[in-house]
Amino acid sequence: MHNLILFIDSAAGSSGNRFLDTIDQRFATASSKVFRTIRDLENWLRKKEDGIFGKRIIVLFADTRACLEQLETSADLMDGEQVIVLLPDQEKQTLEKAQPLRPRYSGFASGPFDDVCDVITKMLRR
């Protein structure tokens, strides 16, 4: 059993909504949960819900560097998880900030999201 966990900050705006719409269309049958605040995501991760018997794929939509920095402080809670991070840009400093999250894949929050969806599809098949 796989669970698709999405973090899209409430301030993400139209790009976040476009990403969520894409995920809803491509993975309509997947068991998923959406978090809009980092605090809610952290609280859920602390409980380790659904993690004992199933794999979780956590997709972090970090469309700003500030959001990525906040997520970076939660890296320990995501240890051992399958993490995908969508970054705000391709700057070296941004890529370095994502490393503590140990992502299996990094894409970009500006889209298009086909590459991310393809990676999620492969991970769900495992």
BELPEWO-V495945 format. One record per backbone hydrogen bond with DSSP energy under -0.5 kcal/mol. NH is the residue of the N-H (numbers start at 1). CO is the residue of the C=O. E is the energy in kcal/mol with one decimal. If there is no record, write none. Layout:
{{NH | CO | E} {NH | CO | E}}
This chain:
{{3 | 55 | -2.2} {4 | 31 | -3.1} {5 | 3 | -0.7} {5 | 57 | -3.2} {6 | 4 | -0.5} {6 | 33 | -3.1} {7 | 59 | -2.8} {8 | 6 | -0.6} {8 | 35 | -2.5} {9 | 61 | -0.7} {10 | 36 | -2.0} {12 | 9 | -2.2} {15 | 12 | -0.6} {16 | 12 | -0.5} {17 | 13 | -2.0} {18 | 14 | -2.6} {19 | 15 | -2.1} {20 | 16 | -2.5} {21 | 17 | -2.5} {22 | 18 | -2.1} {23 | 19 | -2.5} {24 | 20 | -2.6} {25 | 21 | -2.1} {26 | 22 | -2.6} {27 | 23 | -2.7} {28 | 25 | -0.6} {30 | 27 | -1.2} {32 | 30 | -0.7} {33 | 4 | -2.1} {35 | 6 | -3.0} {41 | 37 | -1.9} {42 | 38 | -3.0} {43 | 39 | -2.6} {44 | 40 | -2.1} {45 | 41 | -2.6} {46 | 42 | -2.3} {47 | 43 | -1.1} {48 | 44 | -0.8} {48 | 45 | -0.6} {49 | 44 | -0.9} {51 | 48 | -1.5} {54 | 50 | -0.6} {55 | 1 | -1.8} {57 | 3 | -3.1} {58 | 56 | -0.6} {58 | 82 | -3.2} {59 | 5 | -3.4} {59 | 57 | -0.6} {60 | 58 | -0.6} {60 | 84 | -3.2} {61 | 7 | -2.8} {61 | 59 | -0.6} {62 | 60 | -1.1} {62 | 86 | -2.3} {63 | 61 | -0.9} {68 | 64 | -2.0} {69 | 65 | -2.4} {70 | 66 | -1.9} {71 | 67 | -2.3} {72 | 68 | -2.2} {73 | 69 | -0.9} {73 | 70 | -0.6} {74 | 71 | -1.8} {75 | 72 | -1.4} {77 | 74 | -1.1} {78 | 74 | -0.7} {78 | 75 | -1.2} {79 | 76 | -1.2} {81 | 78 | -2.2} {82 | 56 | -1.4} {83 | 81 | -0.9} {84 | 58 | -2.9} {85 | 105 | -2.2} {86 | 60 | -3.2} {87 | 85 | -0.6} {87 | 107 | -2.8} {95 | 91 | -2.2} {96 | 92 | -2.2} {97 | 93 | -1.8} {98 | 94 | -1.3} {99 | 95 | -0.8} {99 | 96 | -0.6} {101 | 98 | -1.5} {102 | 99 | -2.1} {104 | 83 | -3.3} {105 | 83 | -1.0} {107 | 85 | -2.5} {109 | 87 | -3.0} {111 | 108 | -1.7} {117 | 113 | -2.5} {118 | 114 | -2.3} {119 | 115 | -2.0} {120 | 116 | -2.6} {121 | 117 | -2.5} {122 | 118 | -2.1} {123 | 119 | -2.3} {124 | 120 | -2.6} {125 | 121 | -1.5} {126 | 122 | -0.7} {126 | 123 | -0.6}}
